[in-house]
Amino acid sequence: MKPDQRPAVEYEKLLEQVASAAGGRKHLANISGSSGILVEAGNGSARQIERYESGEISLTVADEKGRLGYAQSPLGGGVFHPDRLVERALASARATQFDPARTLPEKLDEPPPTDLSIDDPAFLSIDEEAVTRRALEIDGAARGADVRVESVRKPTFEASRTYSLISLNGSQCVAWSETSYSAQAEVVARTSADAQTAWAHGEWRSLGEADGVLASVGREAATRATELLGGSGCPTGRFPALLDRRVVADFIEILGHSYLGEAHQKKTVMSSYRLGREVASTLLTVTDDGLYNGGPDTQPVDDEGSHRRRTPVIVDGVLANLLYDRTSASRGGVVTTGNGSGASPIFPAPSNLVVTPGKMSVEGLLGAMGSGLYVREVIGSHTTDPTSGEFSMGCSGFWVEKGGLIHPVVGVAISGKLDELFCRVVALGCDDIFTGSIRAPSMAVDFLEVASQ
């Protein structure tokens, strides 16, 4: 029986075994079981079909001195042994010093009564044929988008469902299911003189959302590749710039480190980021929304059983609130914001970060910019230092004159500091979408440092 179809009582039996092995010690157990189907298409048929299922249990236990220890174990295959799991967690606890800020909750919060639109019943009826058909649709859309498309790599559709359960001391439980459908494609476009590669991706909570837009994933990958053919450099210097919404999402993901209370406590954030201070343009508002309807990182509670919630982080450019799990909240003398993530041990992390969009179309933003660089992709954003905010990375896009696209740009680099960049925002688009768990629109800045490589 697949984990997504497994009755809750099966996992509850495992938790009863853990509670028995814990012998009355306080503990928090997290179980996550997933199943899914992934199909990669190619040349009009399914190139690869993968069915998978997996499960894992994570345990946090308090020893006789109140120290917390952690252990994990996969489920299935005869590898799960409750006694050994508890023994490893206790050994971990006894190897650490007591930390008064690191404690287990007294109780788990109740899930919200509203439907979060994260569990699609259509998953139970999906099969290999249905997944294959959708992968082929992505492949066909990419190949048919432009005669210059040479090949389509990994046109893939995946459907998965995860069942999660959190138990406190073997008595109180919170459980939920969530589904995910994703599509991707990488396209190689070629002319006699040039070749370019681009990638596109989409992710949805329901099959109904995915259907009807799957072809756009293939077309986007093809468009992003073909539009760069014949690209060249651009002038070096400071120029107005428009950042594609995917680029904005990349940068917001890096800035997410500076939204965490723990990072402020450890002083590993940019020096300009101080609570209550203006840290960005007044046009920028960013909200951490763990209850965003149908969001990629939406859950009823976080991974330590605290309410997910909506926390305004940046409001009109001001750093208004920070994000906490239970431990960092205790150290800061505040309450958790429901941002406990992962397990063994749980750590603070943003959920869905949502940038409030503007009202201008991309065409309107380009027209308002006049001349400059339209940055469509960046390469190496992961190398940005989240403590200093300094970045230097390759990019591609278009050189713009009088609001019109003049020629594709490749082989150039942009550099600067993220905190300063977001202080120079002059306009936001109305084209916001989710890229991963970041929902962001296109963003115009008054200038970027640009250098031809």
Buried (B, 14 or more C-beta within 10 A) or exposed (E): EBBBEBEEEBBBEBBBBBBEBBEEBBBBBBBBBBBBBBBBBBEEEBBEBEEEBBBBBBBBBBBEEBBBBBBBBEBEEEEBEBEEBBBBBBEBBEEBEEEEEBBBBEEBBEBEEEEBBBBBEBBEEBEEEBBBBBBBBBBBBBBEBBEBBBEBBBBBBBBBBBBBBBBBBBEEBBBBBBBBBBBBBBBBBBEEEBBBBBBBBBBBBBBEBBBEEBBBBBBBBBBBBBBBBEBEBBEEEEBBBBBBBBBBBBBBBBBBBBBBBBBBBEEEBBEBBEEEEBBBBEBBBBBBBBBBEBBBBBBBBBBBBBBBBBBBBBBBBBBBBBBBBBBBBBBBEEEBBBBBBBBBBBBBBBBBBBBBBBEBEBEBBBBBBEBBBBBBBBEEBEEBEBBEBBBEBBBBBBBBEEBEBEBBBBEBBBEBBBBBBBBBBBBBBBBBEBBBBBBBBBBBBBBBBBBEE
